[in-house]
Amino acid sequence: MITLRMYRQRGEVVLAACDKELMGKSFKEGKLKLEVCPSFYEGEDASEEVLLNRLRNATIANLVGERTVAVATKHGLVDEECVLRIEGVPHVQLVKM
């Protein structure tokens, strides 16, 4: 399951989405640290179709987890080579210009 939350700030549409089972967990590798905070990510449960719709409408996205990041790469919104892995967990940030 994927969970996501949309924000609107200063004319931007920000999407925070993650694989639900990662909620509340922290990952650290070297100097990199990723905290999957419920207060930022938790919102509506989403299917691949819903996530894709939200991604297409977002100007900024913060994505965490195998399923969540796979939707973005599968549909050509993110290049697999740009995906950062922290303790093996995929994470990507996307900005549309």
C-alpha positions as CSV (number, residue, x, y, z in Angstrom):
1,M,0.0,0.0,0.0
2,I,1.1,3.6,-0.7
3,T,0.2,6.6,1.3
4,L,0.4,10.2,0.1
5,R,-0.2,13.7,1.1
6,M,-0.5,16.8,-1.1
7,Y,0.6,20.3,0.0
8,R,0.1,23.7,-1.7
9,Q,2.8,26.3,-0.9
10,R,3.7,29.5,-2.7
11,G,2.2,28.3,-6.0
12,E,3.8,24.9,-5.8
13,V,2.0,21.6,-5.5
14,V,4.1,19.3,-3.3
15,L,3.5,15.5,-3.2
16,A,4.9,13.4,-0.4
17,A,4.4,9.7,-1.0
18,C,5.8,6.5,0.5
19,D,5.3,2.7,0.9
20,K,3.0,2.6,3.9
21,E,5.1,0.0,5.8
22,L,8.0,2.5,5.9
23,M,6.0,5.0,7.9
24,G,7.8,6.1,11.1
25,K,11.1,4.4,10.2
26,S,14.5,6.0,9.9
27,F,17.3,5.0,7.6
28,K,21.0,6.0,7.7
29,E,23.9,5.3,5.5
30,G,27.1,7.3,5.9
31,K,26.2,11.0,6.1
32,L,22.7,10.4,4.6
33,K,19.7,10.1,6.8
34,L,16.1,9.6,5.8
35,E,13.2,9.8,8.2
36,V,9.8,8.7,7.0
37,C,7.7,10.9,9.3
38,P,4.0,10.3,9.4
39,S,3.3,14.0,9.9
40,F,4.8,14.6,6.4
41,Y,3.9,11.5,4.4
42,E,0.7,10.0,5.9
43,G,-2.5,10.9,4.2
44,E,-4.7,9.1,1.7
45,D,-4.1,5.5,0.8
46,A,-3.4,5.3,-2.9
47,S,-3.3,2.9,-5.8
48,E,-0.8,3.1,-8.6
49,E,-3.4,5.0,-10.6
50,V,-4.1,7.6,-7.9
51,L,-0.3,8.1,-7.2
52,L,0.3,8.6,-11.0
53,N,-2.5,11.2,-11.2
54,R,-1.0,13.1,-8.2
55,L,2.5,12.9,-9.6
56,R,1.3,14.4,-12.9
57,N,-0.3,17.3,-11.0
58,A,2.6,17.9,-8.6
59,T,5.4,20.4,-9.2
60,I,7.6,18.9,-6.5
61,A,7.5,15.3,-5.2
62,N,9.3,13.4,-2.4
63,L,9.0,9.7,-2.9
64,V,10.2,6.8,-0.7
65,G,9.9,3.0,-1.1
66,E,10.1,0.3,-3.7
67,R,6.4,0.5,-4.9
68,T,6.2,4.3,-4.7
69,V,9.4,4.9,-6.7
70,A,8.6,2.1,-9.1
71,V,5.5,4.0,-10.2
72,A,7.5,7.1,-11.1
73,T,10.2,5.2,-12.9
74,K,7.7,2.9,-14.8
75,H,5.9,5.9,-16.2
76,G,9.1,7.8,-17.2
77,L,8.8,10.5,-14.5
78,V,12.1,9.5,-12.9
79,D,15.3,7.9,-14.3
80,E,16.3,4.8,-12.3
81,E,19.9,6.2,-12.3
82,C,18.7,9.2,-10.3
83,V,17.2,7.1,-7.4
84,L,19.2,7.3,-4.2
85,R,19.2,4.3,-1.9
86,I,19.7,4.6,1.8
87,E,20.0,1.3,3.5
88,G,18.6,-0.2,0.3
89,V,15.4,2.0,0.5
90,P,14.8,4.0,-2.7
91,H,14.3,7.7,-2.3
92,V,13.9,10.3,-5.0
93,Q,13.0,14.0,-5.2
94,L,11.4,15.4,-8.3
95,V,11.0,19.0,-9.3
96,K,9.2,20.0,-12.5
97,M,10.4,23.2,-14.1
